[in-house]
């Protein structure tokens, strides 16, 4: 086949020239080019306005029908701005394969075609607008990647000279700068969003609330049609969708996925991000394996495993209903959010476990305290309606309060007639506790029970006197045996009646 493409100085230092039979010098003075350079380099406004001005300048300068700035996204090409027959358009997304743009990308150089329709029969756009003459220039990023292409198209020959090539290269440089500026702004905005999301998630301790927050933010940040988090539901590895956003059906409520199946199962098995494009259309992505995607009309999906340590705690899922595909930037954002979500989910579970453990410890401590309190202030039934409350150690205010509560409850329950409080083992007592003891005796008497305090040792008696506690109203016995004798006497008197 006749060689229809020519390259204009593809690498600096080489002397390859344009074929004169194909390209004729354009009649533009250096002054005109200078004004166009000035205009192109001083365009202000947002990125879209810059691209609109660039395609308009190219079209008007060379008198051509169509000029485009298009961005490469994987194997797709997306129209950023298009001048066509006097109007500006912004829509359009096409497969890169079989187009002149593919040659520009692969050759990484200025390309010109004089019979584009015949050379690229798969390109429907060329046919629709009867385009035979095509000029394409790559926009190369600082990393050396072709990120966009400037196209000029016409149904008659496009006349260019060396100054024109330099002009178009300047335009390509401006496109590169605008894309880099837009990328940096997008990166900065996304980083801020991720930080905000991280702070919001970190403040939540409920796992379900975290999952819902994650899917809501993921759908917004990725501009996805649906977003969800799936979790492992049993020891076998079955997964279910736990939190959702953007759903139009309730299929997610009815479906469980076997291990390794569905977006979540595949991401868990691979332990890495999985990209699924053409769900239900490709034999390796059958519709029956993806019932939720199928019901929702989702064609392209992504699954990011949420991994903490060596454990997968869930999978972040996102999907598009249309033909949109995932960019490297979006995948990176999803993985960053997934890492945050995994940590937040694990932290929430740890906080929950700690809270449960603390609750158990609190309950155990309460039971222990109750047991200790019960043991420290025991109330022992001696005979029917006769109770003994031996106290050992230091009688503190807290113990005195516990003694009061216990004695009053037992006195009422047992219908006690005599209660013996034995303080033989008490080593010390404070003023408040002593007063509390006196009030306890009064309260017991109000319930109709007789109360005897026994075992007041000299040291304790001296302490009570020094504290100014008046115990004259208390009935006392020197020893416990004396009080028991009183109890027997009461019992005998009752029996003789």
FENFEN-V642802 format. One record per residue. N is the residue number from 0. OMEGA is omega in radians with two decimals (* if undefined). D_FIRST is the distance of its C-alpha to the first C-alpha in whole Angstrom. Layout:
# FENFEN-V642802
[[N & OMEGA & D_FIRST] [N & OMEGA & D_FIRST]]
This chain:
# FENFEN-V642802
[[0 & 3.13 & 0] [1 & 3.11 & 4] [2 & -3.05 & 6] [3 & -3.11 & 8] [4 & 3.07 & 11] [5 & -3.11 & 14] [6 & 3.12 & 17] [7 & 3.09 & 21] [8 & -3.03 & 23] [9 & 3.11 & 22] [10 & -3.12 & 25] [11 & 3.14 & 28] [12 & 3.11 & 29] [13 & -3.06 & 26] [14 & 3.13 & 25] [15 & -3.10 & 21] [16 & 3.08 & 21] [17 & 3.07 & 19] [18 & -3.06 & 17] [19 & 3.14 & 20] [20 & -3.10 & 18] [21 & -3.04 & 17] [22 & -3.14 & 20] [23 & 3.14 & 23] [24 & 3.08 & 27] [25 & -3.09 & 29] [26 & 3.11 & 32] [27 & -3.13 & 34] [28 & 3.09 & 37] [29 & 3.12 & 38] [30 & 3.10 & 41] [31 & 3.12 & 39] [32 & 3.12 & 37] [33 & 3.12 & 40] [34 & 3.13 & 41] [35 & 3.05 & 38] [36 & -3.12 & 38] [37 & 3.14 & 42] [38 & -3.10 & 41] [39 & -3.05 & 39] [40 & -3.14 & 41] [41 & 3.09 & 44] [42 & 3.12 & 43] [43 & 3.14 & 46] [44 & -3.13 & 46] [45 & -3.05 & 44] [46 & -3.11 & 41] [47 & 3.12 & 40] [48 & 3.09 & 41] [49 & -3.13 & 39] [50 & 3.11 & 36] [51 & 3.13 & 37] [52 & -3.13 & 38] [53 & -3.11 & 35] [54 & 3.11 & 32] [55 & 3.12 & 35] [56 & -3.12 & 35] [57 & -3.10 & 31] [58 & -3.09 & 31] [59 & -3.13 & 33] [60 & -3.06 & 33] [61 & 3.09 & 29] [62 & -3.09 & 30] [63 & -3.08 & 27] [64 & -2.97 & 28] [65 & 3.00 & 27] [66 & -3.06 & 28] [67 & 2.84 & 28] [68 & -3.07 & 30] [69 & -3.09 & 29] [70 & 3.11 & 30] [71 & 3.05 & 28] [72 & -3.07 & 31] [73 & 3.12 & 29] [74 & 3.08 & 26] [75 & 3.08 & 27] [76 & -3.03 & 27] [77 & 3.14 & 30] [78 & 3.04 & 31] [79 & 3.08 & 33] [80 & -3.14 & 33] [81 & 2.98 & 31] [82 & -3.12 & 32] [83 & 3.09 & 31] [84 & 3.04 & 32] [85 & -3.13 & 35] [86 & 3.13 & 36] [87 & 3.10 & 36] [88 & -3.13 & 35] [89 & -3.10 & 35] [90 & 3.09 & 34] [91 & 3.09 & 31] [92 & -3.00 & 30] [93 & 2.98 & 26] [94 & -3.11 & 24] [95 & -3.07 & 22] [96 & 3.08 & 20] [97 & 3.13 & 16] [98 & 3.05 & 17] [99 & -3.14 & 16] [100 & 3.11 & 20] [101 & 3.10 & 19] [102 & 3.12 & 16] [103 & 3.14 & 19] [104 & -3.07 & 22] [105 & -3.13 & 20] [106 & 3.14 & 19] [107 & -3.05 & 22] [108 & 3.10 & 21] [109 & -3.11 & 21] [110 & 3.13 & 17] [111 & 3.13 & 16] [112 & -3.11 & 13] [113 & 3.09 & 13] [114 & -2.99 & 12] [115 & -3.11 & 13] [116 & -3.12 & 14] [117 & -3.10 & 11] [118 & -3.08 & 9] [119 & -3.07 & 13] [120 & -3.14 & 14] [121 & -3.05 & 17] [122 & -3.09 & 18] [123 & -3.14 & 21] [124 & 3.12 & 23] [125 & 3.13 & 20] [126 & -3.08 & 20] [127 & -3.06 & 24] [128 & 3.05 & 24] [129 & -3.09 & 21] [130 & 3.06 & 20] [131 & -3.04 & 16] [132 & -3.01 & 17] [133 & 3.01 & 18] [134 & 3.13 & 20] [135 & -3.13 & 21] [136 & -3.13 & 24] [137 & 2.99 & 25] [138 & -3.01 & 29] [139 & -3.13 & 30] [140 & 3.12 & 33] [141 & 3.13 & 36] [142 & 3.11 & 35] [143 & -3.13 & 31] [144 & 3.05 & 30] [145 & -3.04 & 28] [146 & -3.12 & 30] [147 & -3.13 & 29] [148 & 2.98 & 26] [149 & -3.12 & 26] [150 & 2.99 & 24] [151 & -3.04 & 24] [152 & 3.13 & 22] [153 & 3.09 & 23] [154 & 3.05 & 22] [155 & -3.09 & 22] [156 & 3.08 & 20] [157 & -3.08 & 22] [158 & -3.10 & 24] [159 & 2.99 & 25] [160 & -3.07 & 26] [161 & 3.10 & 28] [162 & 3.09 & 31] [163 & 3.14 & 29] [164 & 3.13 & 27] [165 & 3.10 & 30] [166 & -3.14 & 32] [167 & 3.07 & 29] [168 & 3.07 & 30] [169 & 3.08 & 33] [170 & 3.13 & 33] [171 & 3.11 & 31] [172 & 3.11 & 34] [173 & 3.09 & 36] [174 & 3.14 & 34] [175 & -3.14 & 35] [176 & -3.14 & 38] [177 & 3.12 & 39] [178 & 3.12 & 37] [179 & 3.10 & 39] [180 & 3.12 & 42] [181 & 3.13 & 42] [182 & -3.14 & 41] [183 & 3.09 & 44] [184 & 3.12 & 46] [185 & 3.12 & 45] [186 & -3.12 & 46] [187 & 3.13 & 50] [188 & -3.14 & 50] [189 & 3.10 & 49] [190 & 3.09 & 51] [191 & 3.14 & 54] [192 & 3.13 & 54] [193 & 3.10 & 54] [194 & 3.10 & 57] [195 & 3.12 & 59] [196 & -3.13 & 57] [197 & 3.13 & 59] [198 & -3.14 & 62] [199 & -3.12 & 62] [200 & -3.08 & 62] [201 & -3.11 & 64] [202 & -3.07 & 67] [203 & -3.14 & 67] [204 & 3.14 & 68] [205 & -3.06 & 68] [206 & -3.12 & 65] [207 & 3.13 & 64] [208 & 3.10 & 64] [209 & -3.12 & 62] [210 & -3.13 & 59] [211 & 3.11 & 59] [212 & -3.14 & 59] [213 & -3.07 & 56] [214 & 3.11 & 54] [215 & 3.14 & 55] [216 & -3.13 & 54] [217 & 3.13 & 51] [218 & 3.14 & 50] [219 & -3.04 & 50] [220 & -3.11 & 48] [221 & -3.06 & 45] [222 & -3.10 & 45] [223 & 3.08 & 45] [224 & 3.09 & 46] [225 & 3.01 & 48] [226 & -3.12 & 50] [227 & 2.94 & 52] [228 & 3.07 & 54] [229 & 3.13 & 55] [230 & 3.05 & 57] [231 & -2.97 & 58] [232 & -3.14 & 61] [233 & -3.09 & 63] [234 & -3.12 & 63] [235 & -3.14 & 60] [236 & 3.07 & 58] [237 & -3.14 & 57] [238 & 3.05 & 56] [239 & 3.07 & 57] [240 & -3.00 & 56] [241 & 3.14 & 59] [242 & -3.03 & 58] [243 & 3.02 & 55] [244 & 3.08 & 54] [245 & -3.09 & 52] [246 & 3.10 & 53] [247 & 3.10 & 53] [248 & 3.10 & 54] [249 & -3.13 & 57] [250 & -3.10 & 55] [251 & -3.12 & 55] [252 & -2.97 & 59] [253 & -2.95 & 59] [254 & 2.97 & 56] [255 & -3.07 & 57] [256 & 3.08 & 54] [257 & 3.13 & 54] [258 & 3.10 & 53] [259 & -3.09 & 50] [260 & -3.11 & 49] [261 & -3.11 & 48] [262 & -3.11 & 46] [263 & -3.12 & 50] [264 & 3.13 & 50] [265 & 3.14 & 46] [266 & 3.13 & 47] [267 & 3.14 & 50] [268 & -3.11 & 49] [269 & -3.06 & 46] [270 & 3.09 & 49] [271 & 3.14 & 46] [272 & 3.09 & 44] [273 & 3.09 & 42] [274 & -3.09 & 39] [275 & -3.13 & 39] [276 & -3.10 & 36] [277 & 3.12 & 35] [278 & -3.13 & 39] [279 & -3.13 & 40] [280 & -3.13 & 36] [281 & -3.12 & 35] [282 & 3.13 & 37] [283 & 3.08 & 38] [284 & -3.05 & 40] [285 & -3.10 & 42] [286 & -3.09 & 44] [287 & 3.10 & 47] [288 & -3.07 & 47] [289 & -3.06 & 46] [290 & -3.14 & 49] [291 & 3.09 & 50] [292 & -3.11 & 46] [293 & 3.14 & 46] [294 & -3.12 & 49] [295 & -3.12 & 48] [296 & -3.12 & 44] [297 & -3.10 & 43] [298 & -3.09 & 39] [299 & -3.10 & 39] [300 & 3.09 & 42] [301 & 3.09 & 43] [302 & -3.13 & 46] [303 & 3.13 & 47] [304 & 3.10 & 50] [305 & -2.99 & 53] [306 & 3.01 & 55] [307 & -3.01 & 58] [308 & 3.08 & 59] [309 & -3.03 & 57] [310 & 3.04 & 58] [311 & -3.10 & 56] [312 & 3.12 & 58] [313 & 3.11 & 55] [314 & 3.03 & 52] [315 & -3.08 & 51] [316 & 3.06 & 48] [317 & -3.10 & 46] [318 & 3.05 & 44] [319 & 3.08 & 42] [320 & -3.10 & 42] [321 & -3.07 & 38] [322 & -3.08 & 35] [323 & 3.13 & 36] [324 & -3.09 & 35] [325 & 3.07 & 37] [326 & 3.10 & 36] [327 & 3.13 & 37] [328 & 3.13 & 40] [329 & 3.11 & 42] [330 & -3.14 & 42] [331 & 3.10 & 43] [332 & -3.13 & 46] [333 & 3.13 & 47] [334 & 3.09 & 47] [335 & 3.10 & 50] [336 & 3.12 & 52] [337 & 3.12 & 52] [338 & 3.10 & 53] [339 & -3.10 & 56] [340 & -3.13 & 57] [341 & 3.14 & 57] [342 & -3.12 & 60] [343 & 3.14 & 61] [344 & -3.14 & 62] [345 & 3.11 & 63] [346 & 3.13 & 65] [347 & 3.12 & 67] [348 & 3.11 & 67] [349 & 3.10 & 69] [350 & 3.11 & 71] [351 & 3.11 & 72] [352 & 3.13 & 73] [353 & 3.14 & 75] [354 & 3.11 & 77] [355 & 3.13 & 77] [356 & 3.12 & 79] [357 & 3.11 & 81] [358 & 3.11 & 82] [359 & 3.12 & 83] [360 & 3.12 & 85] [361 & 3.12 & 87] [362 & 3.12 & 88] [363 & 3.13 & 89] [364 & 3.11 & 91] [365 & 3.12 & 92] [366 & 3.12 & 94] [367 & -3.14 & 95] [368 & 3.12 & 97] [369 & 3.14 & 98] [370 & 3.14 & 99] [371 & 3.13 & 101] [372 & 3.14 & 102] [373 & 3.14 & 104] [374 & -3.11 & 105] [375 & 3.10 & 106] [376 & -3.10 & 108] [377 & 3.04 & 109] [378 & -2.99 & 112] [379 & 3.06 & 114] [380 & -3.14 & 116] [381 & 3.00 & 119] [382 & 3.13 & 121] [383 & 3.11 & 121] [384 & 3.07 & 120] [385 & -3.09 & 121] [386 & 3.10 & 118] [387 & 3.11 & 117] [388 & 3.12 & 115] [389 & 3.13 & 115] [390 & -3.11 & 113] [391 & 3.11 & 112] [392 & -3.12 & 111] [393 & 3.12 & 111] [394 & 3.13 & 111] [395 & 3.12 & 108] [396 & -3.13 & 108] [397 & 3.14 & 105] [398 & 3.13 & 107] [399 & 3.10 & 110] [400 & 3.12 & 107] [401 & 3.12 & 106] [402 & 3.13 & 110] [403 & -3.11 & 111] [404 & -3.08 & 108] [405 & -3.11 & 108] [406 & -3.11 & 112] [407 & 3.12 & 112] [408 & -3.11 & 109] [409 & 3.12 & 111] [410 & 3.13 & 115] [411 & -3.10 & 114] [412 & -3.06 & 112] [413 & -3.09 & 115] [414 & -3.02 & 118] [415 & 3.06 & 119] [416 & 3.14 & 123] [417 & 3.09 & 123] [418 & 3.14 & 120] [419 & 3.07 & 121] [420 & -3.07 & 118] [421 & -3.14 & 119] [422 & 3.12 & 118] [423 & -3.09 & 120] [424 & -3.13 & 116] [425 & -3.12 & 115] [426 & -3.11 & 115] [427 & -3.13 & 115] [428 & 3.09 & 114] [429 & -3.04 & 113] [430 & -3.11 & 115] [431 & 3.13 & 112] [432 & 3.13 & 112] [433 & 3.10 & 116] [434 & 3.12 & 116] [435 & 3.11 & 114] [436 & 3.12 & 116] [437 & 3.12 & 119] [438 & 3.11 & 117] [439 & 3.13 & 115] [440 & 3.14 & 119] [441 & -3.13 & 120] [442 & 3.12 & 117] [443 & -3.13 & 118] [444 & 3.11 & 121] [445 & 3.11 & 120] [446 & 3.08 & 119] [447 & -3.13 & 122] [448 & 3.05 & 122] [449 & -3.09 & 124] [450 & -3.14 & 122] [451 & 3.08 & 124] [452 & -3.10 & 122] [453 & 2.98 & 123] [454 & 3.10 & 123] [455 & -3.10 & 123] [456 & -3.11 & 124] [457 & -3.11 & 126] [458 & 3.13 & 123] [459 & 3.12 & 121] [460 & 3.11 & 124] [461 & -3.14 & 124] [462 & 3.14 & 121] [463 & 3.12 & 121] [464 & 3.13 & 125] [465 & 3.13 & 123] [466 & 3.10 & 120] [467 & -3.12 & 123] [468 & -3.14 & 122] [469 & -3.12 & 125] [470 & -3.08 & 125] [471 & -3.10 & 128] [472 & -3.12 & 127] [473 & 3.00 & 125] [474 & -3.05 & 127] [475 & 2.98 & 127] [476 & -3.08 & 128] [477 & -3.08 & 128] [478 & 3.11 & 127] [479 & -3.13 & 124] [480 & 3.11 & 127] [481 & 3.12 & 129] [482 & 3.11 & 127] [483 & 3.09 & 126] [484 & 3.09 & 130] [485 & 3.14 & 130] [486 & 3.12 & 127] [487 & 3.12 & 129] [488 & 3.11 & 132] [489 & -3.14 & 130] [490 & -3.14 & 129] [491 & 3.13 & 133] [492 & 3.14 & 134] [493 & -3.10 & 132] [494 & -3.08 & 132] [495 & -3.12 & 136] [496 & * & 136]]
